[in-house]
Amino acid sequence: MNALLEMGAHPSQQNQSIAQNLANYGHPVSNQTLQIVQNALAGLPDRSAATIEAAVVLLTQDLPVNSQTVMAIKQFMNGQPLPQQMQNLPKEVGVLLQQMQSLPALPTG
């Protein structure tokens, strides 16, 4: 917390979690790195520890850090095992198709 204050950053719980994750992954904690992660989290309703960790993983691997990539990496890191996801896929696609069929038709012409 003192390090955040020394950097001029607000010592919020989110900033502390970001800084801790950055340190855990051996990445420097700076105003710039905090801001990159904060910007990615700003567009997300879920700012859990797993979401923050996903953003930090992207940053430490020099990958784009935005709300879409954060959620994709979070799903990869914390989701169901791939075989289970593949097993559920036909059911999920079926639900999606049913939802699409219940939408009103688009006007033509």
Sequence and secondary structure as in RCSB ss.txt:
>XXXX:A:sequence
MNALLEMGAHPSQQNQSIAQNLANYGHPVSNQTLQIVQNALAGLPDRSAATIEAAVVLLTQDLPVNSQTVMAIKQ
FMNGQPLPQQMQNLPKEVGVLLQQMQSLPALPTG
>XXXX:A:secstr
 HHHHHHT    HHHHHHHHHHHHTT    HHHHHHHHHHHHT S   HHHHHHHHHHHHTT   SHHHHHHHHH
HHHS  HHHHHHHHHHHHHHHHHHHHTS      
